[in-house]
Amino acid sequence: MLEKLRIIFTIPELRQKIFLTLLFLGIYRVGYWITLPMVDQSRLQQVGQPAGNLGNIINQVAVFSASNLTQATIFGLGIMPYISASIIFQLLGSVWKPVEDLKKEGATGQKKINEYTRYLTVILCLVQSWVYVKVYLLRVSADGGSMIADAFKSVDGTLGFGWQITAVLTMTCGTVFLMWIGEQIDEFGIGNGISLLIMAGILARMPGALWDLLANQAEFELVGIGPGRIGVESLLILATLFIAVVVGVVFITLGQRRIPTQSAKHVRGRRVYGGARQFLPLRINQAGVMPIIFASSLLMLPGMLFNAAISWTFLGEGWVRFFSQVAPLFSRCTSFVYNLSYIVLIYFFCYFWTAITFNPKEMSENLKDYGTFIPGYRPGKRTADYLEKVMVRITYVGAGFLALVAVIPTIISSSLDVSFAVASFYGGTGLLIAVSVAFDLVQKIDSHLVMRNYRGLLEG
């Protein structure tokens, strides 16, 4: 392995791409800690993170967006507005004809879609940063104080409207700069820029979560397995779970259903071409981590709405009592209703995303155009129906794996009394994203090595 790493840095082009990627990630990590100018640093530490549903939302968003919402930084929104805009246009490409026509134009149409995506990103940044400033930055703590520095307070003791606009524009520019960094990594670096930013944010949080577990919660003695105390047994279970999730993610990421294909024979002159047997690989987890991101984002809304509806006295006492009973079911990640809804949404979005990204009819036509067919199935509709049937079956397995990984933190947090932040990083969605992106990065490095007749990192 050391020899392979040495070979990587002896290739000038690959070495330049890696160093440039590390430079951009370093710039992101520096801006990650630069707070907004109107925030009082000492007061920010005293106020701390909000509790309840708002705190859960901030923690979940931070995992998926490479953001630092609790510290009110210039990169506070992270890259989530750009991801949301990209998802919106990808969905529109399947249901709205103008965007669908742009996708069919090839590189020119994709360039136009990317331009529209950037415009939508700016709009989403303005809206989300304004909500963030109003809901989080200007909130008042239990002792009556706020996070705003005295030099920026207006006569009534709050942040002036001009400075609120400044905070909104600063956070918007921070997200636009992160979007630019991701595109530069895509073009001049190595790997997917946006995914690497998300992975860097997740990996940077892992040491803190581990230190919090070992220093503040764990007891290095045999205390038994169960809620209340975290002993050596619980730590061994967490370590085993970490290894199992990593192995499972790699297995599912590499998992394929290989459908045998055969190309038709054709004669040119005196030679016979074609007739070779090959296979068509279909990924088990075709949707990737997108179903988990969609499901977790959508589950934030019921908790927010029900908690807000508790204060709507105009609805009547009966409705207020109903919302007060239902709100905890969607505000706590450990509730049965929340996790059941989480699993159902993951299955739904797995099939939904696969239906968008996988087109069996188009794949069948491509096989037909290249003179390739699946033995036992006629080219055209029968081949498309067969491919769709296979994809439906293997997607069920991939969705089951994603659902298992998504609920593991809840099971560990409730059964071992480990904080949800620790469980989510070392046995859940955060680890799933980090391993998937890291594996994709290794594959892209392998492609550079194999192209120059070197062995890949994953080869024996």
C-alpha positions as CSV (number, residue, x, y, z in Angstrom):
1,M,0.0,0.0,0.0
2,L,2.9,2.4,0.8
3,E,4.3,1.7,-2.6
4,K,1.0,2.5,-4.3
5,L,0.7,5.8,-2.4
6,R,4.2,6.6,-3.5
7,I,3.3,5.9,-7.1
8,I,0.3,8.3,-6.8
9,F,2.5,11.2,-6.0
10,T,5.0,10.4,-8.7
11,I,2.4,11.1,-11.4
12,P,2.5,14.9,-11.9
13,E,-1.1,15.3,-13.1
14,L,-2.6,13.2,-10.4
15,R,-0.4,14.9,-7.7
16,Q,-1.5,18.3,-8.9
17,K,-5.2,17.3,-8.7
18,I,-4.8,15.9,-5.2
19,F,-3.0,18.9,-3.8
20,L,-5.4,21.3,-5.4
21,T,-8.4,19.4,-3.9
22,L,-6.7,19.5,-0.5
23,L,-6.2,23.2,-0.9
24,F,-9.8,23.9,-1.6
25,L,-10.9,21.7,1.3
26,G,-8.5,23.6,3.5
27,I,-10.1,26.9,2.4
28,Y,-13.5,25.4,3.2
29,R,-12.4,24.4,6.7
30,V,-11.0,27.9,7.5
31,G,-14.3,29.6,6.4
32,Y,-16.2,27.0,8.4
33,W,-15.1,28.7,11.6
34,I,-15.3,32.4,10.6
35,T,-18.4,33.7,12.4
36,L,-20.5,36.6,11.2
37,P,-19.2,40.0,12.3
38,M,-22.2,40.9,14.3
39,V,-22.1,37.8,16.5
40,D,-20.6,38.0,20.1
41,Q,-18.2,35.0,20.4
42,S,-18.4,34.7,24.2
43,R,-22.2,35.1,24.2
44,L,-22.5,32.5,21.4
45,Q,-20.8,29.9,23.7
46,Q,-23.0,30.8,26.6
47,V,-26.3,30.6,24.6
48,G,-25.3,27.3,23.0
49,Q,-27.4,25.2,20.7
50,P,-31.2,25.4,21.0
51,A,-32.9,22.5,22.5
52,G,-36.0,20.6,21.3
53,N,-37.1,20.3,17.7
54,L,-35.1,23.3,16.4
55,G,-31.9,21.7,17.8
56,N,-32.7,18.4,16.1
57,I,-33.3,20.1,12.8
58,I,-30.0,22.0,13.0
59,N,-28.1,18.8,13.8
60,Q,-29.7,16.9,10.9
61,V,-29.2,19.7,8.4
62,A,-25.5,20.1,9.4
63,V,-24.7,16.5,8.6
64,F,-26.0,16.7,5.0
65,S,-25.0,20.2,4.1
66,A,-21.4,20.7,5.3
67,S,-22.6,23.6,7.4
68,N,-21.9,25.0,10.8
69,L,-25.3,26.4,11.8
70,T,-24.7,26.4,15.5
71,Q,-21.7,28.8,15.3
72,A,-23.4,31.4,12.9
73,T,-20.5,31.4,10.4
74,I,-20.2,32.7,6.9
75,F,-20.6,29.1,5.6
76,G,-23.6,28.6,8.0
77,L,-25.9,27.4,5.2
78,G,-23.3,25.0,3.8
79,I,-24.0,23.5,0.4
80,M,-27.6,22.5,1.0
81,P,-29.2,25.3,-1.1
82,Y,-27.2,24.1,-4.1
83,I,-28.1,20.5,-3.5
84,S,-31.8,21.4,-3.2
85,A,-31.6,23.5,-6.4
86,S,-29.9,20.6,-8.2
87,I,-32.5,18.1,-7.0
88,I,-35.4,20.4,-8.1
89,F,-34.1,20.7,-11.6
90,Q,-33.4,17.0,-11.8
91,L,-37.0,16.3,-10.8
92,L,-38.3,19.0,-13.2
93,G,-36.3,17.2,-16.0
94,S,-38.7,14.3,-15.7
95,V,-42.0,16.1,-15.3
96,W,-41.6,19.5,-17.1
97,K,-41.2,19.5,-20.8
98,P,-38.9,22.7,-21.2
99,V,-36.4,21.3,-18.8
100,E,-36.7,17.8,-20.4
101,D,-36.0,19.3,-23.8
102,L,-32.9,21.0,-22.4
103,K,-31.6,17.7,-21.0
104,K,-31.9,16.2,-24.5
105,E,-29.7,18.9,-26.1
106,G,-26.6,17.3,-24.5
107,A,-23.7,19.5,-23.2
108,T,-25.3,22.7,-24.3
109,G,-28.6,22.0,-22.6
110,Q,-26.8,20.8,-19.4
111,K,-24.8,24.1,-19.4
112,K,-28.1,26.0,-19.4
113,I,-29.5,23.9,-16.7
114,N,-26.4,24.5,-14.5
115,E,-26.9,28.2,-15.0
116,Y,-30.5,28.1,-13.9
117,T,-29.4,25.9,-10.9
118,R,-27.1,28.7,-9.8
119,Y,-29.8,31.3,-10.0
120,L,-32.2,29.1,-8.0
121,T,-29.4,28.5,-5.4
122,V,-29.0,32.3,-4.8
123,I,-32.8,32.6,-4.3
124,L,-32.9,29.7,-1.9
125,C,-29.9,31.1,0.0
126,L,-31.6,34.5,0.4
127,V,-34.8,32.8,1.8
128,Q,-33.0,30.3,4.1
129,S,-30.5,32.8,5.5
130,W,-33.3,35.3,6.3
131,V,-35.2,32.5,8.2
132,Y,-31.9,31.5,9.9
133,V,-31.2,35.1,11.1
134,K,-34.8,35.6,12.3
135,V,-35.2,32.2,14.0
136,Y,-31.7,31.4,15.3
137,L,-29.5,34.4,15.3
138,L,-32.0,36.8,16.9
139,R,-33.4,34.3,19.4
140,V,-33.3,35.3,23.1
141,S,-31.9,32.8,25.6
142,A,-33.4,31.9,29.0
143,D,-31.5,34.7,30.8
144,G,-32.8,37.4,28.4
145,G,-29.6,37.8,26.4
146,S,-28.9,37.3,22.7
147,M,-25.9,36.5,20.5
148,I,-25.6,39.9,18.9
149,A,-22.6,42.0,19.9
150,D,-23.3,45.3,21.7
151,A,-21.6,47.4,18.9
152,F,-24.2,46.2,16.4
153,K,-27.4,46.5,18.5
154,S,-29.9,49.2,17.7
155,V,-31.7,51.5,20.1
156,D,-34.3,48.8,21.0
157,G,-31.5,46.3,21.8
158,T,-31.9,44.1,18.7
159,L,-30.0,43.8,15.4
160,G,-30.8,46.6,13.0
161,F,-32.5,45.9,9.7
162,G,-29.4,46.9,7.7
163,W,-27.2,44.5,9.6
164,Q,-29.8,41.8,9.2
165,I,-29.5,42.3,5.4
166,T,-25.7,42.2,5.8
167,A,-25.9,38.9,7.6
168,V,-28.2,37.5,4.9
169,L,-25.9,38.6,2.0
170,T,-22.8,37.3,3.8
171,M,-24.2,33.8,4.3
172,T,-25.5,33.8,0.7
173,C,-22.1,34.8,-0.6
174,G,-20.6,32.0,1.6
175,T,-22.8,29.4,0.0
176,V,-22.1,30.7,-3.5
177,F,-18.4,30.5,-2.8
178,L,-18.7,26.9,-1.6
179,M,-20.6,26.1,-4.8
180,W,-17.7,27.6,-6.8
181,I,-15.2,25.6,-4.8
182,G,-17.1,22.4,-5.6
183,E,-17.2,23.2,-9.3
184,Q,-13.4,23.9,-9.3
185,I,-12.7,20.6,-7.6
186,D,-14.9,18.9,-10.3
187,E,-13.0,20.6,-13.1
188,F,-9.4,20.8,-11.8
189,G,-9.3,18.5,-8.8
190,I,-10.2,14.9,-8.3
191,G,-13.6,13.5,-7.1
192,N,-17.0,15.1,-6.8
193,G,-16.5,18.5,-5.3
194,I,-19.9,18.8,-3.5
195,S,-19.7,15.3,-2.1
196,L,-16.1,15.9,-0.8
197,L,-17.3,19.1,1.0
198,I,-20.0,17.1,2.7
199,M,-17.6,14.3,3.6
200,A,-15.1,16.8,5.0
201,G,-17.8,18.3,7.2
202,I,-18.8,14.8,8.5
203,L,-15.2,13.6,9.1
204,A,-14.4,16.9,10.9
205,R,-17.2,16.2,13.4
206,M,-16.3,12.6,14.1
207,P,-13.3,13.2,16.4
208,G,-15.3,15.6,18.5
209,A,-18.1,13.1,18.8
210,L,-15.6,10.3,19.7
211,W,-13.9,12.5,22.3
212,D,-17.3,13.4,23.9
213,L,-18.1,9.7,24.1
214,L,-14.8,8.7,25.7
215,A,-14.2,11.6,28.0
216,N,-17.7,12.5,29.2
217,Q,-19.8,9.3,28.9
218,A,-17.7,6.2,28.8
219,E,-16.4,4.2,31.8
220,F,-13.5,1.9,31.1
221,E,-14.8,-0.9,33.2
222,L,-17.3,-3.8,33.0
223,V,-20.7,-2.3,33.9
224,G,-23.0,-4.5,31.7
225,I,-25.0,-3.6,28.6
226,G,-28.0,-1.4,29.0
227,P,-29.1,2.2,29.4
228,G,-27.6,4.3,32.2
229,R,-23.9,3.6,32.0
230,I,-21.5,3.1,29.0
231,G,-18.8,0.5,29.8
232,V,-16.3,-1.5,27.8
233,E,-19.1,-3.8,26.5
234,S,-20.9,-0.9,24.9
235,L,-17.7,0.5,23.4
236,L,-17.0,-2.9,21.8
237,I,-20.5,-3.0,20.4
238,L,-20.0,0.5,18.9
239,A,-16.6,-0.5,17.4
240,T,-18.2,-3.7,15.9
241,L,-21.1,-1.7,14.6
242,F,-18.7,0.8,13.0
243,I,-16.8,-2.0,11.1
244,A,-20.1,-3.7,10.1
245,V,-21.6,-0.6,8.6
246,V,-18.4,0.2,6.7
247,V,-18.3,-3.4,5.3
248,G,-22.0,-3.3,4.5
249,V,-21.7,0.1,2.7
250,V,-18.8,-1.2,0.6
251,F,-20.7,-4.4,-0.2
252,I,-23.9,-2.7,-1.2
253,T,-22.0,0.0,-3.2
254,L,-20.2,-2.7,-5.2
255,G,-23.2,-5.0,-5.3
256,Q,-24.5,-5.6,-8.9
257,R,-27.1,-7.7,-10.6
258,R,-25.3,-8.9,-13.8
259,I,-27.7,-9.6,-16.6
260,P,-26.1,-11.7,-19.4
261,T,-26.2,-10.1,-22.8
262,Q,-25.0,-11.3,-26.2
263,S,-24.2,-9.3,-29.3
264,A,-25.4,-10.3,-32.7
265,K,-23.0,-11.7,-35.3
266,H,-22.4,-9.8,-38.5
267,V,-20.1,-10.6,-41.4
268,R,-17.7,-8.0,-43.0
269,G,-15.8,-9.4,-45.9
270,R,-14.5,-12.8,-44.8
271,R,-14.6,-12.1,-41.1
272,V,-17.3,-12.6,-38.6
273,Y,-17.7,-10.0,-35.8
274,G,-19.8,-9.9,-32.7
275,G,-21.4,-12.9,-30.9
276,A,-19.5,-12.2,-27.7
277,R,-21.2,-12.8,-24.4
278,Q,-21.1,-9.9,-21.9
279,F,-23.2,-8.7,-19.0
280,L,-25.2,-5.6,-18.1
281,P,-24.5,-4.5,-14.5
282,L,-27.4,-3.1,-12.5
283,R,-26.5,-1.5,-9.2
284,I,-28.3,-2.8,-6.1
285,N,-28.3,0.7,-4.5
286,Q,-29.1,2.7,-7.6
287,A,-30.4,5.7,-5.6
288,G,-27.3,6.2,-3.4
289,V,-27.8,8.2,-0.3
290,M,-30.5,10.5,-1.8
291,P,-33.5,8.7,-0.3
292,I,-32.1,9.2,3.2
293,I,-31.5,12.9,2.6
294,F,-35.0,13.3,1.2
295,A,-36.7,11.3,3.9
296,S,-34.9,13.1,6.8
297,S,-35.5,16.5,5.3
298,L,-39.2,15.8,4.8
299,L,-39.6,14.5,8.3
300,M,-38.5,17.8,9.7
301,L,-41.7,19.5,8.5
302,P,-44.3,17.6,10.6
303,G,-42.5,18.3,13.8
304,M,-42.0,22.0,12.9
305,L,-45.7,22.4,11.9
306,F,-47.1,20.6,14.9
307,N,-44.9,22.5,17.4
308,A,-46.0,25.7,15.8
309,A,-49.7,24.7,15.8
310,I,-49.6,24.3,19.6
311,S,-49.6,28.1,19.9
312,W,-52.4,28.6,17.4
313,T,-55.2,29.2,20.0
314,F,-57.7,30.2,17.3
315,L,-57.9,26.5,16.3
316,G,-59.7,25.7,19.6
317,E,-58.6,23.8,22.7
318,G,-59.3,20.4,21.2
319,W,-57.0,20.9,18.2
320,V,-54.3,22.4,20.4
321,R,-54.4,19.4,22.7
322,F,-54.2,17.0,19.7
323,F,-51.2,18.8,18.2
324,S,-49.5,18.8,21.6
325,Q,-49.8,15.0,21.8
326,V,-48.8,14.4,18.1
327,A,-45.8,16.8,18.1
328,P,-43.5,14.7,20.3
329,L,-44.0,11.7,18.0
330,F,-42.4,13.6,15.1
331,S,-40.0,15.7,17.1
332,R,-38.1,12.8,18.8
333,C,-35.8,10.7,16.6
334,T,-36.4,7.8,19.1
335,S,-40.1,7.6,18.7
336,F,-41.7,4.5,17.0
337,V,-43.9,6.7,14.7
338,Y,-40.9,8.7,13.6
339,N,-38.8,5.7,12.7
340,L,-41.7,3.9,11.0
341,S,-42.3,7.0,8.9
342,Y,-38.6,7.2,8.2
343,I,-38.5,3.7,6.8
344,V,-41.6,4.1,4.7
345,L,-40.2,7.4,3.2
346,I,-36.8,5.7,2.5
347,Y,-38.5,2.9,0.5
348,F,-40.7,5.4,-1.4
349,F,-37.8,7.7,-2.3
350,C,-35.6,4.7,-3.3
351,Y,-38.2,3.7,-5.9
352,F,-39.0,7.3,-6.8
353,W,-35.3,8.2,-7.4
354,T,-34.6,5.0,-9.2
355,A,-37.5,5.6,-11.6
356,I,-36.0,9.0,-12.4
357,T,-32.4,8.0,-12.9
358,F,-33.1,4.5,-14.5
359,N,-34.9,4.4,-17.8
360,P,-35.4,0.7,-18.9
361,K,-37.0,1.8,-22.2
362,E,-34.0,3.9,-23.2
363,M,-31.6,1.2,-22.1
364,S,-33.5,-1.3,-24.2
365,E,-33.3,0.9,-27.2
366,N,-29.6,1.4,-26.7
367,L,-29.0,-2.4,-26.6
368,K,-31.0,-2.8,-29.7
369,D,-29.1,0.0,-31.6
370,Y,-25.8,-1.7,-30.7
371,G,-27.0,-5.1,-31.9
372,T,-27.0,-6.5,-28.3
373,F,-29.9,-8.6,-26.8
374,I,-30.7,-10.4,-23.6
375,P,-31.0,-14.2,-24.3
376,G,-34.6,-15.3,-23.9
377,Y,-36.1,-11.8,-24.4
378,R,-36.9,-10.0,-27.6
379,P,-35.4,-6.5,-28.1
380,G,-37.8,-3.7,-27.4
381,K,-40.7,-3.8,-25.0
382,R,-40.0,-7.3,-23.6
383,T,-36.4,-6.4,-22.7
384,A,-37.6,-3.1,-21.1
385,D,-40.2,-4.9,-19.0
386,Y,-37.6,-7.5,-17.9
387,L,-35.1,-4.8,-16.9
388,E,-37.8,-2.9,-15.0
389,K,-38.8,-6.1,-13.1
390,V,-35.2,-6.8,-12.1
391,M,-34.7,-3.3,-11.0
392,V,-37.8,-3.3,-8.8
393,R,-36.6,-6.4,-7.0
394,I,-33.0,-5.3,-6.4
395,T,-34.2,-1.8,-5.3
396,Y,-36.2,-3.5,-2.5
397,V,-32.9,-4.9,-1.2
398,G,-31.1,-1.6,-1.5
399,A,-33.9,0.3,0.2
400,G,-33.9,-2.3,3.1
401,F,-30.2,-1.7,3.6
402,L,-30.6,2.1,3.6
403,A,-33.5,1.8,6.1
404,L,-31.4,-0.4,8.4
405,V,-28.5,2.0,8.4
406,A,-30.9,4.9,9.0
407,V,-32.5,3.5,12.1
408,I,-29.3,2.0,13.6
409,P,-28.4,5.3,15.5
410,T,-31.9,5.3,17.1
411,I,-31.5,1.7,18.2
412,I,-28.1,2.3,19.6
413,S,-29.0,5.6,21.3
414,S,-32.1,4.2,23.0
415,S,-30.6,0.8,24.0
416,L,-27.1,1.8,25.0
417,D,-27.9,5.3,26.2
418,V,-25.4,6.9,23.8
419,S,-26.0,10.4,22.7
420,F,-27.7,10.5,19.3
421,A,-24.9,12.7,17.8
422,V,-22.3,10.0,18.6
423,A,-24.5,7.2,17.3
424,S,-25.4,9.0,14.1
425,F,-21.7,9.6,13.2
426,Y,-20.3,6.2,14.0
427,G,-23.2,3.9,12.9
428,G,-25.6,5.7,10.7
429,T,-26.2,8.1,7.8
430,G,-23.1,10.2,8.4
431,L,-20.9,7.1,8.1
432,L,-22.8,5.9,5.1
433,I,-22.2,9.2,3.2
434,A,-18.5,9.4,4.3
435,V,-17.7,5.8,3.2
436,S,-19.6,6.1,-0.1
437,V,-17.8,9.3,-1.1
438,A,-14.4,8.0,0.0
439,F,-15.0,4.8,-2.1
440,D,-15.9,6.9,-5.1
441,L,-12.7,9.0,-4.6
442,V,-10.6,5.8,-4.5
443,Q,-12.2,4.6,-7.7
444,K,-11.4,7.8,-9.5
445,I,-7.8,7.6,-8.3
446,D,-7.7,4.0,-9.5
447,S,-8.8,5.1,-13.0
448,H,-5.8,7.4,-13.3
449,L,-3.4,4.6,-12.1
450,V,-4.9,2.0,-14.5
451,M,-4.8,4.4,-17.4
452,R,-1.0,4.6,-16.9
453,N,-0.6,0.8,-16.5
454,Y,-0.3,0.8,-12.7
455,R,-2.2,-1.4,-10.4
456,G,-5.2,0.2,-8.7
457,L,-5.4,0.8,-4.9
458,L,-8.0,-1.9,-4.6
459,E,-6.1,-4.5,-6.5
460,G,-4.0,-7.2,-4.9
